Amino acid sequence: MADYILALDQGTTSSRAILFDRDGKACASASLEFPQYYPQPGWVEHDAEEIWASQLEVARRVLAVSRVAARDLAAIGITNQRETVVLWERATGRPLHRAIVWQCRRTAPHCERIKAEGFDRVLREKTGLVTDAYFSGTKLAWLFENIPAARERAERGELACGTIDTWLLWKLTGGRVHATDVSNASRTLLFNLHSLAWDDEILRYFRLPASLLPAVKSSSEIFGETELFGGRIAVAGVAGDQQAALFGQQCFRRGMVKNTYGTGCFLLMNTGAEIPRSASGLLSTVGWQRQGRTTYALEGSVFIAGAALQWLRDELQLLKDAAESEAMASAVPDTHGVYFVPAFVGLGAPHWDGFARGAIVGLTRGANRQHLVRAALEAIAYQTREVVDAMARDSGVRPESLRVDGGAARNNFLCQFQADILGFPVERPANTESTALGAAYLAGLATGFWKDEQELDSQFKIERRFEPAMPPSQREELFAGWLRAVERAKAWAR
Ligand code: ADP
């Protein structure tokens, strides 16, 4: 009897493999970093073969250390860094170029041209995304502009492309399966959210032959089988990392929101069967598809969150590690009127000001480093509230709670202040491996390892729930101060 699900979590800097048991408990994990390539300022690449080698290695390691064989595995689930794109030769599986990573800005000028032509409106309407170098479409177009004969070869059907899930599936199945799931497809700028298919008009616009693209499947079904681990194992769940985290956090109902607090923050709200439309510049995307039903989501991110603490640590040397911030912030009753707007790289939703820059305002003679550290943590919570408010406005649903994960979610001060400033509870689950767990759930549901969402429900344990304790008048006064501080930071570099 198979007792485990293996989740492959292919991230931006490391590949991880995590083994989950029937209770959704992470029993063992292994992780390996792989090289990053920066060929020019603002450019980021990965070697797809290095990604695959590291992913295979950690999968083998985790099975070896836990003495789990292929027959003990009910299925494999994949979750991955999104938008990063690989182009390879079908006959040999050899990539034609390094993978272009989501962070890579090389196609920013192309995006400007698209906007000048007005095609960004078509893209927004059809794909739910904004025209930005972040997404795969212009990266793929770049490969065709820059690899000699690639277009002719693609037209002859010799090439295949895909996001990292597709690449891993191809490798796991020995080139038998060329497929992706709807959540990954929805990040490419080539996928129509309404028809849930690759969009011909967009493919023509980018001059990309349809034969290149993977088949699009749901997020929870049998994609194929791998024989690389000493027996046949079904690959049965695939989702992009943020969507997998939303599923792993069990945000199954409309209006449920998760926030991952890392370097930046990634927020996703389940908007149910409706494609959300945002008036605040949030992205509309597919959460997942299961049993023929598609769940959509609104997505918003905060560029600088935990990174503000890293800055205080590394550049100002106000603290030795990020974890110290909790005690420092708790040692003072407030920030002494200080606001820290960490707009180091501009501001995202709902402000969208690329010219905003970091600002510390409200300084008076009594302000000290504890106040500044506290202001950095509060800034994470304020920025999160701005995105949550935008989500509530756009979807018309007020969330009941915020489910949190990521490195900085360990900070109790931050979680409490977040609840205070939102005016509703923050829930921190006992299992913080939300992303890998989401991929495991999708794979386990497809293979009958778990029956349905209700069964998973009983596994969800909240380690700590933070209830709002701040009077509403104080909350709104503090938040109004934040909005004034943001105004000071805007348009600075113009
Ligand atoms: P990523 O996946 O983006 O690299 P992680 O989820 O590993 O991020 O979280 C790391 C980030 O969280 C860092 O920016 C760090 O400053 C911040 N961080 C980690 N622990 C804490 C803490 N206890 N309090 C506040 N911030 C923290």
Residues whose N, C-alpha, C, O or C-beta is under 5 A from the ligand:
A	BS01	ADP	Y261 G262 T263 G264 G306 A307 L309 Q310 A322 A323 S325 G406 G407 A408 R410 N411
